[in-house]
Amino acid sequence: MEGNCSTRWTRRLPFFALLGASAISNLGGVLTAVAITWFVLETTDSSIKTGMIGGAFALAGAVGALLGGPLADRLGFRRTIILANTAGSVARALLPVLYYAVGLTFWQVLTLVFLGSFLHAPASPARQSIIPALSRTAGMVIERANSAVQAIQQISLLVGAPIAGILIAAVGAINVPWFTAVAFLVSASLIAAFVNPPARHYAQRIGAARGVSGYLSNLAEGLRFINRDRLIFSIIIGVVIANLLLIPFLSVVLPVYAKQTYDSAVTLGLMLGTLGGAALLSTFLYGALGHRLPRRATFVSAIGISALQFCVLATTPSLAVAVGALAIMGFAAGPINPMIFSVIHTHAPPQMLSRVFGALLALSVAAAPVGTLVVGYMLEVIGMPSVLICTFGCLLAVGLFLLVNPVFRELDKKQSS
């Protein structure tokens, strides 16, 4: 019995190490994002420059994920994660080093923010692409593995902002990137020490074409594959449209809604906490039961139930009803990301995984600022209730697209048993 437990632990250790490395890396990323945003706001007193910093984080992440996909498929997922975390650590440490050595202008901070996010971004598609090999070694269904990774990331995001606030107060905003640099190095060390997929996993990497032309050829090959594969192309389109709606809802619509309807920052915190907590709970539940559920029906139900809550909010209900609607929305939406990643893991060829995930992550991030600008303008022009109803209609259209498009029947055909 002891031998069996020891063997089971040994097989699962690489996956648990990936979870730990992901949690630490994500936490480090949140610390710098919050701290540098605060630093720029504090030193420039400019909302425009503060917004530019947020745009630099997002744009660099999108470009780095897209261009890092072929790199991860060429070098191997494990090596790419280690290199990206190490490079990101050095770039983040440069912020306080140069600040104390020579001082930093806003444009230099902006450049260093972009550089650090760009160098660290390839770790995301590589980390997502290594999950199938580690889950197979651990004897874990892919839905459970993806749910665990998503849950860890959500927890890191939930606790990261409060920790960043404490650190800013304790050591100053410009010193917080030191903690990020250490977190990235610890993450890289965990991957180097404990994450080692089977050799057959590396045998599926893409060809050995070298140089810039070979890299560009690999990048173009990945984009052509996405364009040809109807299921993955449709999933990416659906995710981009959903992000155009849901990310602005969190960053723009909900804060304005809380201010206009309840006039309380505490209420906003309650709303966001309820939404995030419910999503985290359903992510855990999907990890336990998701492999038994039909993907297509679950996907359509999640979109439809989430969409209906926008109609509830449009009626400007009591706080209790609004919080209940957000709890239902978060619970319904929680399984969506682990489900999408599980579909890609079981559908895309192993040698294409990082390029597919790189494109998915890049387009998802790129959609956010566009949606934020559009929704902000719409709030000014047509008002909150109309924006919420429009969001409901667009999400309902996404759900109908999933329901009537025959290509989504493949969701269940590729499901793991």
N, C-alpha and C positions, 0 to 999 in steps of 0.2 A: 504493500500500500504506500509506504513512504517513497519507494522508488517511482511509483506511478505519479505521485504528487510532485516529486522532484522533476520528472521528465515533463510533466504538464507545465510546470512553472518555467522550465528552461525554454520550452517552445513558445510560451506567451511573453517572455521577458522582452524580446525585441519590440513587440507591439506596445507593451506598456511603456517602454523607453521612448517610443515615438510619441505616445500621449504626453508624457512628461516634458519632452523636448518641445512639443507644440505649445503646451500651456505656458512654459517659461518664455518661449520666443514671442508668442502673442502678447503676453503680459508686458514684455519689454517694449514691443512696438507701441502699445497703448500709452505707456509712460512717456515716451518721447513725443508722441503726437499731441498729448494734452499739454505737456510742459512747454514745448516750443511754441505752440499756439498761444499759450498764456504769456510766454516771454515776449513774443512779437507784439501782442496786444498791450502789454505793460510798457514796453520800450518805445513803441511808435504811436500808441493811442489811435490806431487806424484800423477800422473794420475792413477796409478794402485790402490792406496788406495782410491782415489776419486771414481773410478769405483766400488770398493768393497762396498762403502757406498750406491751407487745407487742400487747395487745388494741386499744389506741388506734390503733396503726399499721394493724392489719388492718381494723378497723371503718371507719376513715376512708377507707382505700383502696377498700373495697367500696361505701360510700355514694357516694364521689366518682366512681367508675367508672360506677355506675348512673345518677346524675344528670348526669354529664358526657357521656353518649352523645348525647342530643338536642342538647346544646350544640355538640358537634363536628359533627353533621349539619347544624346551622344555620349555624355560623360558617365551616365548612371545616376539614378535618383539619389542614392546615399551620398555620393561624392558631391553632387550639386547642392544638397542641403547643407553639408559641412562648409563648402566654399562660400555659399551665399550668406550663411550666418556669420562666418569669420569676416568677410568683406563688409557686411553690414555693421558689425561690431566696431571695426576700425573707423568707418565713416561716421558713426554716431559719436565716437570718442573725440573726433576732430572738432566737434562743435564747442565743447568746453575748453579743449586745448587751445584752439586758435582764438577763442574769445579772451582768454587770460594772457595769451602770448602777444597778440597784435590787435585785438579788438575785432569786432565783426560788424559790417554794415548789413542792412536788411537784405541786399541782393546777394551777399555772401552767405547769409543764413539760408536764403531761398535756394541757392545752388547746392549747399551741403545737405539740405533736407531732400532735395530731388535726388542727389547722388546716393544718399544712404538708402532711400526707399527703392531706387532702381537696382542697386546692387543686392539688396536683400530679397527682392520680389521673386527671383527664380526658385527660392525655397518653397513657395506655396504650391505651384504645380508639381514640383518634384515630390513634396511631402504627400500630396494627394495621390500621386501615381504609385507610390511605394506601398500603399495600403493593401492592395490585393495580395501581394506576396506575403506580407506579414500576417494578414488575416488567415490565409491558407495554412501557414506554418503554425499558427495558434489554434487552428481548428475552429475558426469563428466565421459565421456567415457574414457576407459583405455588408448587409444592412446594419448588423450590430456593430461592426467595426466602424462604419461611417458615422453612425449615430454617436458612438463614443468620442470620435474625433471632433464632431460638431459640438457636442455637449461641453467638452473640455475648452474649445475655443469660445463658446458663449460664456462660460464661467470666467475665463480670463478677461473677456471684455467687460463683464459686469463688475468685477472687483478691481480692474485696472485703473479706472477713472478715480475712484476714491483713494486708492493708494497713491496715484500721481498727485492728487491734491495734498495729501499729507506730506509727501516728499517735497513738493514745491514750498510748502510752508516751513519745512524743517531745514532744507539745504539750499533753496533757491532754484528757480526754474532752469537756469542754464546748467546746473550740476546734475539734473535728473538723467540726461543722456549717458552719464557714467553707468548708471544702473542698467540701462538698456544694453550698453556695450557688454557688461558682465553677463546679462541674461542671454544674449546671443551666443557668447562663448560657451556658457554652460550648456545651452541647447546643442551646439555643435559637438561638444564633448560627449554628451549622452548618445547622440547618433553614432559618433565614431566608436564609442566603447561597446555599445550594446545592440545596435541595429545592423544586422548583417543578413540580408535575404539569401535564399538558396542560390547557388551558382547558376542554375538554369534560368533564373530571373534575368541575369545580366546577358545571357546568350541571346536575348530577344531585342537587344538594343539595335538601333538603326545602323546602316552601313558606315564604313570607315572613311567616307569622303572627307577631305581635309580642306582647310582654308576658308576664306570668305565665301567663295562660290559654292563650296560644299554646304556650308551653313545655310546660305540663302536658298539653296536647292531643298534642303531639309525643311526649312520654314515654309516654302511654297508647297511642298508635298503635303505637309500637315494641313494647310489651309484648303488645298484641293480635296483632301479626304473629307474634311468637314463639309465642304460644299456638296460633295457627291452623296454623303451618307444622310439620307432624308431624316432619320430619327434624331441623330445628334444635331443636325442643322436646325430642326424644328424645336428641339429642347433649348438650344442656345437662343433662338429668336424669342421663345416664350420667357426665358429667364431675363433677357434684356428688357423686354416690355414690362415684366413684373418689377424689375429694379427701377425702371423709369417712374413707376408709381409708388412703390413701397418705401424706397429710401427717402424721397422727398417727404413722404408722410411722416416718417420718424424725425427728420431733421428740420422740417419747416411747418408742415400742417399741424402736427400734434402740439408743438409749442405755442403756435398762434391760437389753436383751438382752446388750450388750457387757459391762455391769457384772456381771450375774448369771452369765453363761456363761464369760467370759474374764477378768473383773476387771481391765480395762485400758482406760485412756483412749486409749492409742496404738492399740489395736485398733479402737476406735470411729472414730478418724480414718482408719484404713486402710479400714474398711468404707464410710464415707461417701465417701471419695475414689474407691474402686473403683466404687461405684454411680454417682457423678457423672461419672467419666471414661468409663465404658462408655456412659452415656447420651449424652455429648457425641460420642463416636466414631460411634454409630449415627445421631445427628442429621446429622452430616456426610455419612455414607453415604446416608441418605435424601434429602438434598439432591441428590446425584448421580444416584440411581437411582429415587427415589420416584415420579416421574411415569410410570415404566414398570410400577409394581406395582399390582395391583388393590386399591383402598382397603379394601373390605369384608373381604377375606381377610387383608390386612395388619393391619387393626384387630383382628379377632378373634384372630389369632395373637399379636399383641403382648399383649393382655389375658390370654390363656390361658397363654402361656409365663411371663409375670410372676407369675401366680397360683400356678403350680406351685412356684415357688421358696419360697413360704411354707411348703409342706409339708416341703421340705428343711430349712429353718431350725427347724421344729418338732421335728425329731429331735435338736436340739442337737449338730450334727456337729463335726468338727475345724475349726479356724480356716481351713485351706486350703479345705475344702469350703464353708464358709459364705461366704468371700470369692468363691469361684467362683460360688455361687448368686446373690450380689448382682451380680456382673459380668453374668451372664445376664439377671437382672432389669432392670438398667439398660440393657443393650443392646436388650432387647425393648421397653422403655418409651420409649426416645428418640424414635422417630418419631411418637408419639401426638399431641403438641401441634402440630407443624407440619402433620400430617395433618388434625386438627380445624380448624385455622385455614384451611387450603386449601379444605376442604369449605365452610366458611361463606363464604369469598371468592367461590367459584364458584356458590353457591346463593342467598345473600341479595341482594336488590336493592341497588345501590350507595348509594341514599339512606337505607338502613336499617342500613348496616354498623356505625356507631359505637354505635347503640342495641343491636344484637345483641351486639356485643363487650362493651359496658358491662354488660349483663345477665349474660353468661357470666362475666366477670371478677369481678363483684360476688358472684354466687352461689358461685363457686369459692372466693373468699376467705372468705365468710361460713361456708362449710361447715367450714373448718379448725378454728376454736375449738370448735365443737360436737363434731366428731369427736375432738378432743384430750381433752375432758372425758369423753366416753363411753369411749374406749379406756383412759384412765387409771384410771377406775373398774373396768373389766373386768379390768385387770391385777391389781388388788387382790383381786377377787372370784374369778375363775376361773383366773388364772395365765397365764404366758407361752405355753406350748404351745397352750392352748385358744384364746387370742386369735389366734395365728398361723393356726390351723386355721379359725377363724371368718372371718378376713380372706380366706383362700383361698376359702372357700365363697361369700362375697359377691362377690369378683372373678370367680369362675367364673360366678355368676349374671349379672353384667354381660356377660360374654362370650357366654353363651347368649342373652341379650336381643338382642345385636347379631346373633347368628346366625339366630334364628328370626323376628325382627320384620321383616316384609316392607318396611317403610319404609326400611330400611337398604340395600335394593337400589339406591336412588337415589344412594348414595355413588359408585358406578362410572359411573352415567349422566352425572353432572355433571363427571366427571374431565377435566382438561385433557389435550390430546394433545401 
